[in-house]
Amino acid sequence: MGFQVSGKVKKILFGLVGLGVILMVAGIFTQKRYLFPEVHDDHHLTVISNYEGYSEEHYQAALNDLKKEVEGALGEDYVIHIDDKSGVCTDPTHGHDHEAEGHDHEGGEATADHGDEHADHAHHGPAVLWHISIEAKKQEEAHAEGENHEGGHAEEHDDHNDHASHGGGHGHGIIPAEELASMFENGKLSVKDAENRRLWSNLLVNGFFFFGIALGALFYLGLHYATESGWGVVLLRVFEGISSAIWLGMAALFVVLLASTFGMTHIYPWMDNDIASTDAIIYGKGAYLNKTFFWIRIAAYFGIFGSFMMWFRKTSRREDEEGGVELHFKLYRRSALFLVFFAVFSSTMAWDIIMSIDTHWFSTLFGWYSFSGIWLSGMIMVMMITLYLKSKGSLEYVNENHIHDVGKWMFAISFLWSYLWFSQFMLIWYSNIPEEVTYFIARFNDYKYIFMGMFAVNFVLPMVFFMSRDTKRSAPYLIVIGLIIFIGHWFDVFCMVMPGTVFAEWDYGMLEIGMFMAFLGGFLLLVFKGLASAPLVQKNHPYLQESIHHEF
């Protein structure tokens, strides 16, 4: 029985893509580069960044504009002074206490001396180093007035200054240095990211995630043929339809990798010749991590996976027309070959596209960990598509036992993923080797809630809700919990990529939501197009009757 996508569904999906693109474009203008504050006391803080790109002309103009914004950030009640020491030596023997930094405003000699002290050293300092002091305006006016009066009048104003500075000045109950620091931390005070790091990073996240969904369906399709399973024959066209959308993720990954190769983005440090030639660890991995060999591997991944996907689809359609068992055994043999390639490439692909972002770090479990997430995401998509088709009167031979089996796969692979996540974390954290544990330190320091929340969702929900036989046969449970886990695994990929590309400067807003919506809508359009290209049941499959009468 054929399947045709309704006009209403097409409109919804095209609308999803359109809305996603609008949000994504709006989100592009919210990309920021953060500066990092350190509060010294209620009225003094240091703002720093080691990003060398700030020396570029367009960033210098943006930083000058930011200075003006900082000076007025706390309103008219405060006067903010910025002592710019960017690029100046910050040798620790010189100290960075407030007197040394020129924060003693009685005379200002400390500032001049400290500046001369730095000038005597030709060492390169942080790209941005601002020493910021904050005064209450009335305090500054009182200080100026005190200089014009004699004796007791000055003392009277000094008493007033002490009172004004108490509790943040003017009785507002804020600590000005902490208030200003929070504006730097939340990105309110920042400059536009000229490298579009969030854009490229999100393109990589969504490209890998949706490529992985299609690849997970393709893997199970090959596994089903290679093991000559009978129960899932009535679902094989669903696996085919999902795997046919592999081109979307593949195209997104190709764009990101090509842009990285030509220096349009700096996701992969080992692709930067200056870094690769001076970094001992990256230089030692040069035999594997070099652009020529990298592109040979990428071409092999995309070419082999795409070729097998098209061959499976073409051969299954021939089987519909010709019948017999010759094509069945051909599918059986070719699937075994596919699984050999997949066993190797599923790991090396994860190393190349994801793990090499954190070039200093490596994990022998990372390939298996990535594979389990890919497989689980693919099975969730199979479940969602199957339930949708059943609700529309298609897949008439699919019964609750087939649904139950797919639910069991979701349950089992969730535990496989959780086991690999914990094993990788526990072994690295317990051994406490600096070059290994740094991977998790970055995620705990800057992504703590999203990183741990993602694990909790992807482990606890399947364990609690899919343990029961009844819930694995209940469409409402499967849809709600499946969608939550699906989004949870998107955040899994998010946590693989973002800490190594945008570091602590991540955000979640219109750009992330919009790009996910656009990819999801485009992916489903390709899936439905694939499903509509052939009957939903392989009518001449040798095990079709076994699948139709599948019960347990």
Contacts in CASP RR format, 6 or more apart in sequence:
PFRMAT RR
TARGET T0000
AUTHOR 0000-0000-0000
METHOD contacts of the structure
MODEL  1
MGFQVSGKVKKILFGLVGLGVILMVAGIFTQKRYLFPEVHDDHHLTVISN
YEGYSEEHYQAALNDLKKEVEGALGEDYVIHIDDKSGVCTDPTHGHDHEA
EGHDHEGGEATADHGDEHADHAHHGPAVLWHISIEAKKQEEAHAEGENHE
GGHAEEHDDHNDHASHGGGHGHGIIPAEELASMFENGKLSVKDAENRRLW
SNLLVNGFFFFGIALGALFYLGLHYATESGWGVVLLRVFEGISSAIWLGM
AALFVVLLASTFGMTHIYPWMDNDIASTDAIIYGKGAYLNKTFFWIRIAA
YFGIFGSFMMWFRKTSRREDEEGGVELHFKLYRRSALFLVFFAVFSSTMA
WDIIMSIDTHWFSTLFGWYSFSGIWLSGMIMVMMITLYLKSKGSLEYVNE
NHIHDVGKWMFAISFLWSYLWFSQFMLIWYSNIPEEVTYFIARFNDYKYI
FMGMFAVNFVLPMVFFMSRDTKRSAPYLIVIGLIIFIGHWFDVFCMVMPG
TVFAEWDYGMLEIGMFMAFLGGFLLLVFKGLASAPLVQKNHPYLQESIHH
EF
1 394 0 8 1.000
1 396 0 8 1.000
1 535 0 8 1.000
1 536 0 8 1.000
1 537 0 8 1.000
2 394 0 8 1.000
2 532 0 8 1.000
2 534 0 8 1.000
2 535 0 8 1.000
2 536 0 8 1.000
3 389 0 8 1.000
3 394 0 8 1.000
3 528 0 8 1.000
3 531 0 8 1.000
3 532 0 8 1.000
3 536 0 8 1.000
4 532 0 8 1.000
5 528 0 8 1.000
5 529 0 8 1.000
5 531 0 8 1.000
5 532 0 8 1.000
9 528 0 8 1.000
10 525 0 8 1.000
13 521 0 8 1.000
13 522 0 8 1.000
13 524 0 8 1.000
13 525 0 8 1.000
13 528 0 8 1.000
14 525 0 8 1.000
16 517 0 8 1.000
16 518 0 8 1.000
16 520 0 8 1.000
16 521 0 8 1.000
16 522 0 8 1.000
17 517 0 8 1.000
17 518 0 8 1.000
17 521 0 8 1.000
17 522 0 8 1.000
17 525 0 8 1.000
18 518 0 8 1.000
19 514 0 8 1.000
19 517 0 8 1.000
20 513 0 8 1.000
20 514 0 8 1.000
20 515 0 8 1.000
20 517 0 8 1.000
20 518 0 8 1.000
21 514 0 8 1.000
21 518 0 8 1.000
22 514 0 8 1.000
23 510 0 8 1.000
23 511 0 8 1.000
23 513 0 8 1.000
23 514 0 8 1.000
23 517 0 8 1.000
24 510 0 8 1.000
24 511 0 8 1.000
24 514 0 8 1.000
24 515 0 8 1.000
24 518 0 8 1.000
26 510 0 8 1.000
27 509 0 8 1.000
27 510 0 8 1.000
27 511 0 8 1.000
27 514 0 8 1.000
28 196 0 8 1.000
28 199 0 8 1.000
28 511 0 8 1.000
29 192 0 8 1.000
30 507 0 8 1.000
30 509 0 8 1.000
30 510 0 8 1.000
30 511 0 8 1.000
31 192 0 8 1.000
31 193 0 8 1.000
31 196 0 8 1.000
31 197 0 8 1.000
31 198 0 8 1.000
31 199 0 8 1.000
31 511 0 8 1.000
32 187 0 8 1.000
32 190 0 8 1.000
32 191 0 8 1.000
32 192 0 8 1.000
32 193 0 8 1.000
32 505 0 8 1.000
32 507 0 8 1.000
33 49 0 8 1.000
33 51 0 8 1.000
33 190 0 8 1.000
33 191 0 8 1.000
33 192 0 8 1.000
33 193 0 8 1.000
33 194 0 8 1.000
33 505 0 8 1.000
34 49 0 8 1.000
34 184 0 8 1.000
34 185 0 8 1.000
34 187 0 8 1.000
34 190 0 8 1.000
34 504 0 8 1.000
34 505 0 8 1.000
35 47 0 8 1.000
35 48 0 8 1.000
35 49 0 8 1.000
35 66 0 8 1.000
35 128 0 8 1.000
35 130 0 8 1.000
35 184 0 8 1.000
35 189 0 8 1.000
35 190 0 8 1.000
35 191 0 8 1.000
36 47 0 8 1.000
36 48 0 8 1.000
36 49 0 8 1.000
36 184 0 8 1.000
36 185 0 8 1.000
36 504 0 8 1.000
37 45 0 8 1.000
37 46 0 8 1.000
37 47 0 8 1.000
37 48 0 8 1.000
37 180 0 8 1.000
37 181 0 8 1.000
37 184 0 8 1.000
37 185 0 8 1.000
38 45 0 8 1.000
38 46 0 8 1.000
38 47 0 8 1.000
38 48 0 8 1.000
38 181 0 8 1.000
39 45 0 8 1.000
39 177 0 8 1.000
39 178 0 8 1.000
39 181 0 8 1.000
40 46 0 8 1.000
40 97 0 8 1.000
40 98 0 8 1.000
40 103 0 8 1.000
40 177 0 8 1.000
41 98 0 8 1.000
41 177 0 8 1.000
42 165 0 8 1.000
42 167 0 8 1.000
42 168 0 8 1.000
42 175 0 8 1.000
42 176 0 8 1.000
42 177 0 8 1.000
42 178 0 8 1.000
43 133 0 8 1.000
43 134 0 8 1.000
43 135 0 8 1.000
43 165 0 8 1.000
43 176 0 8 1.000
43 177 0 8 1.000
44 98 0 8 1.000
44 101 0 8 1.000
44 103 0 8 1.000
44 131 0 8 1.000
44 132 0 8 1.000
44 133 0 8 1.000
44 134 0 8 1.000
44 177 0 8 1.000
45 132 0 8 1.000
45 177 0 8 1.000
45 180 0 8 1.000
45 181 0 8 1.000
46 96 0 8 1.000
46 101 0 8 1.000
46 129 0 8 1.000
46 130 0 8 1.000
46 131 0 8 1.000
46 132 0 8 1.000
47 128 0 8 1.000
47 129 0 8 1.000
47 130 0 8 1.000
47 132 0 8 1.000
47 184 0 8 1.000
48 126 0 8 1.000
48 128 0 8 1.000
48 129 0 8 1.000
48 130 0 8 1.000
49 126 0 8 1.000
49 127 0 8 1.000
49 128 0 8 1.000
50 126 0 8 1.000
50 127 0 8 1.000
51 127 0 8 1.000
51 128 0 8 1.000
52 127 0 8 1.000
53 59 0 8 1.000
53 127 0 8 1.000
54 60 0 8 1.000
54 63 0 8 1.000
54 86 0 8 1.000
54 127 0 8 1.000
54 128 0 8 1.000
55 127 0 8 1.000
56 194 0 8 1.000
58 194 0 8 1.000
59 191 0 8 1.000
59 194 0 8 1.000
62 191 0 8 1.000
62 192 0 8 1.000
63 128 0 8 1.000
63 191 0 8 1.000
65 191 0 8 1.000
66 189 0 8 1.000
66 190 0 8 1.000
66 191 0 8 1.000
67 82 0 8 1.000
67 84 0 8 1.000
67 130 0 8 1.000
69 189 0 8 1.000
70 80 0 8 1.000
70 82 0 8 1.000
70 130 0 8 1.000
70 132 0 8 1.000
70 180 0 8 1.000
70 189 0 8 1.000
71 80 0 8 1.000
71 82 0 8 1.000
72 78 0 8 1.000
72 80 0 8 1.000
73 80 0 8 1.000
73 180 0 8 1.000
73 183 0 8 1.000
73 189 0 8 1.000
74 80 0 8 1.000
74 134 0 8 1.000
74 176 0 8 1.000
74 179 0 8 1.000
74 180 0 8 1.000
76 137 0 8 1.000
77 136 0 8 1.000
77 137 0 8 1.000
77 169 0 8 1.000
77 170 0 8 1.000
77 172 0 8 1.000
78 134 0 8 1.000
78 135 0 8 1.000
78 136 0 8 1.000
78 137 0 8 1.000
78 176 0 8 1.000
79 134 0 8 1.000
79 135 0 8 1.000
79 136 0 8 1.000
79 137 0 8 1.000
79 140 0 8 1.000
80 132 0 8 1.000
80 133 0 8 1.000
80 134 0 8 1.000
80 180 0 8 1.000
81 132 0 8 1.000
81 133 0 8 1.000
81 134 0 8 1.000
81 135 0 8 1.000
82 130 0 8 1.000
82 131 0 8 1.000
82 132 0 8 1.000
83 101 0 8 1.000
83 102 0 8 1.000
83 111 0 8 1.000
83 130 0 8 1.000
83 131 0 8 1.000
83 132 0 8 1.000
83 133 0 8 1.000
84 129 0 8 1.000
84 130 0 8 1.000
85 115 0 8 1.000
85 118 0 8 1.000
85 129 0 8 1.000
85 130 0 8 1.000
85 131 0 8 1.000
86 125 0 8 1.000
86 126 0 8 1.000
86 127 0 8 1.000
86 128 0 8 1.000
86 129 0 8 1.000
86 130 0 8 1.000
87 124 0 8 1.000
87 125 0 8 1.000
87 126 0 8 1.000
87 127 0 8 1.000
87 129 0 8 1.000
88 115 0 8 1.000
88 118 0 8 1.000
88 119 0 8 1.000
88 125 0 8 1.000
88 129 0 8 1.000
89 118 0 8 1.000
89 121 0 8 1.000
89 122 0 8 1.000
89 123 0 8 1.000
89 124 0 8 1.000
89 125 0 8 1.000
90 96 0 8 1.000
90 123 0 8 1.000
90 125 0 8 1.000
90 126 0 8 1.000
90 129 0 8 1.000
91 121 0 8 1.000
91 123 0 8 1.000
94 100 0 8 1.000
94 114 0 8 1.000
94 117 0 8 1.000
94 118 0 8 1.000
98 104 0 8 1.000
99 110 0 8 1.000
100 110 0 8 1.000
100 114 0 8 1.000
101 110 0 8 1.000
101 111 0 8 1.000
101 114 0 8 1.000
101 131 0 8 1.000
102 108 0 8 1.000
102 110 0 8 1.000
102 111 0 8 1.000
102 114 0 8 1.000
102 131 0 8 1.000
103 110 0 8 1.000
103 131 0 8 1.000
103 133 0 8 1.000
104 110 0 8 1.000
105 133 0 8 1.000
105 135 0 8 1.000
132 177 0 8 1.000
132 180 0 8 1.000
134 176 0 8 1.000
134 177 0 8 1.000
134 180 0 8 1.000
136 164 0 8 1.000
136 165 0 8 1.000
136 168 0 8 1.000
136 169 0 8 1.000
136 170 0 8 1.000
136 176 0 8 1.000
138 160 0 8 1.000
138 164 0 8 1.000
138 170 0 8 1.000
139 161 0 8 1.000
139 164 0 8 1.000
139 165 0 8 1.000
139 169 0 8 1.000
142 157 0 8 1.000
142 160 0 8 1.000
142 161 0 8 1.000
142 164 0 8 1.000
143 157 0 8 1.000
143 161 0 8 1.000
145 157 0 8 1.000
146 153 0 8 1.000
146 154 0 8 1.000
146 157 0 8 1.000
147 154 0 8 1.000
149 157 0 8 1.000
164 170 0 8 1.000
167 173 0 8 1.000
167 174 0 8 1.000
167 175 0 8 1.000
168 174 0 8 1.000
168 175 0 8 1.000
168 176 0 8 1.000
169 176 0 8 1.000
180 189 0 8 1.000
183 189 0 8 1.000
184 190 0 8 1.000
193 505 0 8 1.000
195 265 0 8 1.000
195 266 0 8 1.000
196 265 0 8 1.000
197 265 0 8 1.000
197 266 0 8 1.000
197 501 0 8 1.000
197 502 0 8 1.000
197 505 0 8 1.000
198 502 0 8 1.000
198 506 0 8 1.000
198 507 0 8 1.000
198 511 0 8 1.000
198 512 0 8 1.000
199 511 0 8 1.000
200 256 0 8 1.000
200 259 0 8 1.000
200 260 0 8 1.000
200 264 0 8 1.000
200 265 0 8 1.000
200 267 0 8 1.000
200 501 0 8 1.000
201 267 0 8 1.000
201 497 0 8 1.000
201 498 0 8 1.000
201 501 0 8 1.000
201 502 0 8 1.000
202 511 0 8 1.000
202 512 0 8 1.000
202 515 0 8 1.000
203 252 0 8 1.000
203 255 0 8 1.000
203 256 0 8 1.000
203 515 0 8 1.000
204 252 0 8 1.000
204 253 0 8 1.000
204 256 0 8 1.000
204 267 0 8 1.000
204 353 0 8 1.000
204 497 0 8 1.000
204 501 0 8 1.000
205 490 0 8 1.000
205 493 0 8 1.000
205 494 0 8 1.000
205 497 0 8 1.000
205 498 0 8 1.000
206 249 0 8 1.000
206 252 0 8 1.000
206 515 0 8 1.000
206 516 0 8 1.000
206 519 0 8 1.000
207 248 0 8 1.000
207 249 0 8 1.000
207 252 0 8 1.000
207 253 0 8 1.000
207 256 0 8 1.000
207 519 0 8 1.000
208 249 0 8 1.000
208 253 0 8 1.000
208 353 0 8 1.000
208 354 0 8 1.000
208 493 0 8 1.000
208 497 0 8 1.000
209 377 0 8 1.000
209 489 0 8 1.000
209 490 0 8 1.000
209 493 0 8 1.000
209 519 0 8 1.000
210 245 0 8 1.000
210 248 0 8 1.000
210 249 0 8 1.000
210 252 0 8 1.000
210 519 0 8 1.000
210 520 0 8 1.000
210 523 0 8 1.000
211 246 0 8 1.000
211 248 0 8 1.000
211 249 0 8 1.000
211 250 0 8 1.000
211 252 0 8 1.000
211 253 0 8 1.000
212 249 0 8 1.000
212 374 0 8 1.000
212 377 0 8 1.000
212 378 0 8 1.000
213 242 0 8 1.000
213 245 0 8 1.000
213 374 0 8 1.000
213 377 0 8 1.000
213 378 0 8 1.000
213 381 0 8 1.000
213 523 0 8 1.000
214 242 0 8 1.000
214 243 0 8 1.000
214 244 0 8 1.000
214 245 0 8 1.000
214 246 0 8 1.000
214 248 0 8 1.000
214 249 0 8 1.000
214 309 0 8 1.000
214 378 0 8 1.000
214 523 0 8 1.000
215 243 0 8 1.000
215 246 0 8 1.000
215 305 0 8 1.000
215 346 0 8 1.000
215 374 0 8 1.000
216 243 0 8 1.000
216 374 0 8 1.000
216 375 0 8 1.000
216 377 0 8 1.000
216 378 0 8 1.000
216 379 0 8 1.000
217 239 0 8 1.000
217 240 0 8 1.000
217 241 0 8 1.000
217 242 0 8 1.000
217 243 0 8 1.000
217 378 0 8 1.000
217 381 0 8 1.000
217 382 0 8 1.000
218 239 0 8 1.000
218 243 0 8 1.000
218 246 0 8 1.000
218 305 0 8 1.000
218 308 0 8 1.000
218 309 0 8 1.000
218 312 0 8 1.000
219 339 0 8 1.000
219 342 0 8 1.000
219 346 0 8 1.000
219 374 0 8 1.000
219 375 0 8 1.000
220 239 0 8 1.000
220 375 0 8 1.000
220 378 0 8 1.000
220 379 0 8 1.000
220 382 0 8 1.000
221 236 0 8 1.000
221 239 0 8 1.000
221 240 0 8 1.000
221 243 0 8 1.000
221 312 0 8 1.000
221 335 0 8 1.000
222 312 0 8 1.000
222 335 0 8 1.000
222 338 0 8 1.000
222 339 0 8 1.000
223 229 0 8 1.000
223 335 0 8 1.000
223 339 0 8 1.000
224 230 0 8 1.000
224 232 0 8 1.000
224 236 0 8 1.000
224 239 0 8 1.000
224 335 0 8 1.000
225 312 0 8 1.000
225 331 0 8 1.000
225 332 0 8 1.000
225 334 0 8 1.000
225 335 0 8 1.000
226 332 0 8 1.000
226 335 0 8 1.000
226 336 0 8 1.000
226 338 0 8 1.000
226 339 0 8 1.000
228 332 0 8 1.000
228 543 0 8 1.000
229 543 0 8 1.000
230 543 0 8 1.000
230 546 0 8 1.000
230 547 0 8 1.000
230 550 0 8 1.000
231 401 0 8 1.000
231 402 0 8 1.000
231 405 0 8 1.000
231 546 0 8 1.000
231 547 0 8 1.000
231 550 0 8 1.000
232 402 0 8 1.000
232 405 0 8 1.000
232 547 0 8 1.000
232 550 0 8 1.000
233 538 0 8 1.000
233 541 0 8 1.000
233 543 0 8 1.000
233 544 0 8 1.000
233 546 0 8 1.000
233 547 0 8 1.000
234 395 0 8 1.000
234 397 0 8 1.000
234 398 0 8 1.000
234 402 0 8 1.000
234 537 0 8 1.000
234 544 0 8 1.000
234 547 0 8 1.000
234 548 0 8 1.000
235 382 0 8 1.000
235 386 0 8 1.000
235 395 0 8 1.000
235 398 0 8 1.000
235 402 0 8 1.000
235 406 0 8 1.000
236 316 0 8 1.000
236 538 0 8 1.000
236 541 0 8 1.000
237 316 0 8 1.000
237 531 0 8 1.000
237 534 0 8 1.000
237 535 0 8 1.000
237 536 0 8 1.000
237 537 0 8 1.000
237 538 0 8 1.000
238 382 0 8 1.000
238 385 0 8 1.000
238 386 0 8 1.000
238 389 0 8 1.000
238 395 0 8 1.000
238 531 0 8 1.000
238 536 0 8 1.000
239 382 0 8 1.000
240 312 0 8 1.000
240 313 0 8 1.000
240 316 0 8 1.000
240 530 0 8 1.000
240 534 0 8 1.000
241 527 0 8 1.000
241 530 0 8 1.000
241 531 0 8 1.000
242 378 0 8 1.000
242 381 0 8 1.000
242 382 0 8 1.000
242 385 0 8 1.000
242 527 0 8 1.000
243 309 0 8 1.000
243 312 0 8 1.000
243 313 0 8 1.000
244 309 0 8 1.000
244 313 0 8 1.000
244 526 0 8 1.000
244 527 0 8 1.000
244 529 0 8 1.000
244 530 0 8 1.000
244 533 0 8 1.000
245 522 0 8 1.000
245 523 0 8 1.000
245 526 0 8 1.000
245 527 0 8 1.000
245 530 0 8 1.000
246 305 0 8 1.000
246 306 0 8 1.000
246 309 0 8 1.000
247 526 0 8 1.000
248 519 0 8 1.000
248 522 0 8 1.000
248 523 0 8 1.000
248 526 0 8 1.000
249 519 0 8 1.000
250 302 0 8 1.000
250 305 0 8 1.000
250 306 0 8 1.000
252 519 0 8 1.000
253 353 0 8 1.000
254 298 0 8 1.000
254 302 0 8 1.000
256 265 0 8 1.000
256 267 0 8 1.000
257 295 0 8 1.000
257 298 0 8 1.000
257 353 0 8 1.000
259 265 0 8 1.000
260 266 0 8 1.000
260 267 0 8 1.000
260 268 0 8 1.000
260 271 0 8 1.000
261 271 0 8 1.000
261 291 0 8 1.000
261 295 0 8 1.000
263 271 0 8 1.000
263 272 0 8 1.000
266 272 0 8 1.000
267 357 0 8 1.000
267 501 0 8 1.000
268 356 0 8 1.000
268 357 0 8 1.000
268 359 0 8 1.000
269 275 0 8 1.000
269 276 0 8 1.000
269 279 0 8 1.000
269 282 0 8 1.000
269 359 0 8 1.000
270 276 0 8 1.000
270 282 0 8 1.000
270 285 0 8 1.000
270 286 0 8 1.000
270 289 0 8 1.000
270 290 0 8 1.000
270 356 0 8 1.000
270 359 0 8 1.000
271 291 0 8 1.000
275 282 0 8 1.000
276 282 0 8 1.000
276 283 0 8 1.000
276 286 0 8 1.000
276 289 0 8 1.000
277 283 0 8 1.000
279 359 0 8 1.000
281 359 0 8 1.000
281 360 0 8 1.000
281 435 0 8 1.000
282 289 0 8 1.000
282 359 0 8 1.000
282 360 0 8 1.000
285 359 0 8 1.000
287 293 0 8 1.000
289 356 0 8 1.000
289 359 0 8 1.000
294 352 0 8 1.000
297 348 0 8 1.000
297 349 0 8 1.000
297 352 0 8 1.000
298 352 0 8 1.000
300 345 0 8 1.000
301 345 0 8 1.000
301 348 0 8 1.000
301 349 0 8 1.000
304 341 0 8 1.000
304 345 0 8 1.000
305 345 0 8 1.000
308 334 0 8 1.000
308 338 0 8 1.000
308 341 0 8 1.000
311 334 0 8 1.000
312 331 0 8 1.000
312 335 0 8 1.000
313 534 0 8 1.000
315 327 0 8 1.000
315 330 0 8 1.000
315 331 0 8 1.000
315 334 0 8 1.000
316 331 0 8 1.000
316 534 0 8 1.000
316 538 0 8 1.000
317 534 0 8 1.000
318 327 0 8 1.000
319 327 0 8 1.000
319 328 0 8 1.000
319 331 0 8 1.000
319 538 0 8 1.000
319 540 0 8 1.000
319 541 0 8 1.000
320 534 0 8 1.000
320 535 0 8 1.000
320 538 0 8 1.000
320 539 0 8 1.000
320 540 0 8 1.000
321 540 0 8 1.000
322 540 0 8 1.000
323 540 0 8 1.000
324 540 0 8 1.000
324 542 0 8 1.000
325 542 0 8 1.000
328 541 0 8 1.000
328 542 0 8 1.000
346 367 0 8 1.000
346 370 0 8 1.000
346 371 0 8 1.000
346 374 0 8 1.000
347 366 0 8 1.000
347 367 0 8 1.000
347 368 0 8 1.000
347 370 0 8 1.000
347 371 0 8 1.000
350 366 0 8 1.000
350 367 0 8 1.000
350 369 0 8 1.000
350 370 0 8 1.000
350 371 0 8 1.000
351 362 0 8 1.000
351 366 0 8 1.000
351 367 0 8 1.000
354 366 0 8 1.000
354 370 0 8 1.000
354 493 0 8 1.000
354 496 0 8 1.000
354 497 0 8 1.000
355 361 0 8 1.000
355 362 0 8 1.000
355 363 0 8 1.000
355 366 0 8 1.000
355 367 0 8 1.000
357 496 0 8 1.000
357 497 0 8 1.000
357 500 0 8 1.000
357 501 0 8 1.000
358 439 0 8 1.000
358 499 0 8 1.000
358 500 0 8 1.000
360 435 0 8 1.000
360 438 0 8 1.000
361 435 0 8 1.000
361 436 0 8 1.000
361 438 0 8 1.000
361 439 0 8 1.000
362 436 0 8 1.000
363 369 0 8 1.000
363 424 0 8 1.000
363 428 0 8 1.000
363 436 0 8 1.000
363 439 0 8 1.000
365 420 0 8 1.000
365 423 0 8 1.000
365 424 0 8 1.000
365 427 0 8 1.000
366 424 0 8 1.000
368 420 0 8 1.000
369 417 0 8 1.000
369 420 0 8 1.000
369 421 0 8 1.000
369 424 0 8 1.000
370 496 0 8 1.000
372 413 0 8 1.000
372 416 0 8 1.000
372 417 0 8 1.000
372 420 0 8 1.000
373 413 0 8 1.000
373 417 0 8 1.000
373 489 0 8 1.000
373 492 0 8 1.000
375 413 0 8 1.000
376 410 0 8 1.000
376 413 0 8 1.000
376 414 0 8 1.000
376 416 0 8 1.000
376 417 0 8 1.000
376 485 0 8 1.000
376 489 0 8 1.000
377 486 0 8 1.000
377 489 0 8 1.000
379 406 0 8 1.000
379 407 0 8 1.000
379 409 0 8 1.000
379 410 0 8 1.000
379 413 0 8 1.000
380 410 0 8 1.000
380 482 0 8 1.000
380 485 0 8 1.000
380 486 0 8 1.000
380 489 0 8 1.000
381 486 0 8 1.000
381 527 0 8 1.000
382 406 0 8 1.000
383 403 0 8 1.000
383 406 0 8 1.000
383 407 0 8 1.000
383 410 0 8 1.000
383 478 0 8 1.000
383 482 0 8 1.000
384 479 0 8 1.000
384 482 0 8 1.000
384 483 0 8 1.000
384 486 0 8 1.000
385 527 0 8 1.000
385 531 0 8 1.000
386 395 0 8 1.000
386 398 0 8 1.000
386 402 0 8 1.000
386 403 0 8 1.000
386 406 0 8 1.000
387 403 0 8 1.000
387 475 0 8 1.000
387 478 0 8 1.000
387 479 0 8 1.000
389 395 0 8 1.000
389 398 0 8 1.000
389 531 0 8 1.000
389 536 0 8 1.000
390 398 0 8 1.000
391 475 0 8 1.000
394 536 0 8 1.000
395 536 0 8 1.000
395 537 0 8 1.000
397 537 0 8 1.000
397 547 0 8 1.000
397 548 0 8 1.000
399 550 0 8 1.000
399 551 0 8 1.000
400 473 0 8 1.000
401 550 0 8 1.000
401 551 0 8 1.000
401 552 0 8 1.000
402 547 0 8 1.000
402 550 0 8 1.000
403 472 0 8 1.000
403 473 0 8 1.000
403 475 0 8 1.000
403 478 0 8 1.000
404 469 0 8 1.000
404 472 0 8 1.000
404 473 0 8 1.000
404 552 0 8 1.000
405 550 0 8 1.000
407 466 0 8 1.000
407 472 0 8 1.000
407 478 0 8 1.000
408 472 0 8 1.000
410 462 0 8 1.000
410 466 0 8 1.000
410 478 0 8 1.000
410 482 0 8 1.000
410 485 0 8 1.000
411 462 0 8 1.000
411 466 0 8 1.000
411 467 0 8 1.000
411 472 0 8 1.000
414 458 0 8 1.000
414 459 0 8 1.000
414 462 0 8 1.000
414 463 0 8 1.000
414 466 0 8 1.000
414 485 0 8 1.000
415 459 0 8 1.000
415 462 0 8 1.000
415 463 0 8 1.000
417 458 0 8 1.000
417 459 0 8 1.000
418 455 0 8 1.000
418 458 0 8 1.000
418 459 0 8 1.000
421 455 0 8 1.000
421 458 0 8 1.000
421 459 0 8 1.000
425 440 0 8 1.000
428 436 0 8 1.000
428 437 0 8 1.000
428 439 0 8 1.000
428 440 0 8 1.000
429 437 0 8 1.000
429 440 0 8 1.000
431 437 0 8 1.000
439 499 0 8 1.000
442 499 0 8 1.000
442 500 0 8 1.000
442 503 0 8 1.000
443 451 0 8 1.000
443 495 0 8 1.000
443 499 0 8 1.000
444 451 0 8 1.000
445 504 0 8 1.000
446 499 0 8 1.000
446 503 0 8 1.000
446 504 0 8 1.000
446 506 0 8 1.000
447 495 0 8 1.000
447 498 0 8 1.000
447 499 0 8 1.000
447 506 0 8 1.000
450 491 0 8 1.000
450 494 0 8 1.000
450 495 0 8 1.000
451 495 0 8 1.000
454 488 0 8 1.000
454 491 0 8 1.000
454 492 0 8 1.000
454 494 0 8 1.000
454 495 0 8 1.000
457 484 0 8 1.000
457 485 0 8 1.000
457 488 0 8 1.000
458 485 0 8 1.000
458 488 0 8 1.000
458 489 0 8 1.000
458 492 0 8 1.000
461 481 0 8 1.000
461 484 0 8 1.000
461 485 0 8 1.000
462 481 0 8 1.000
462 485 0 8 1.000
465 471 0 8 1.000
465 477 0 8 1.000
465 481 0 8 1.000
466 472 0 8 1.000
466 481 0 8 1.000
471 477 0 8 1.000
471 478 0 8 1.000
471 481 0 8 1.000
472 478 0 8 1.000
490 516 0 8 1.000
494 512 0 8 1.000
498 506 0 8 1.000
499 506 0 8 1.000
537 544 0 8 1.000
538 544 0 8 1.000
541 547 0 8 1.000
END
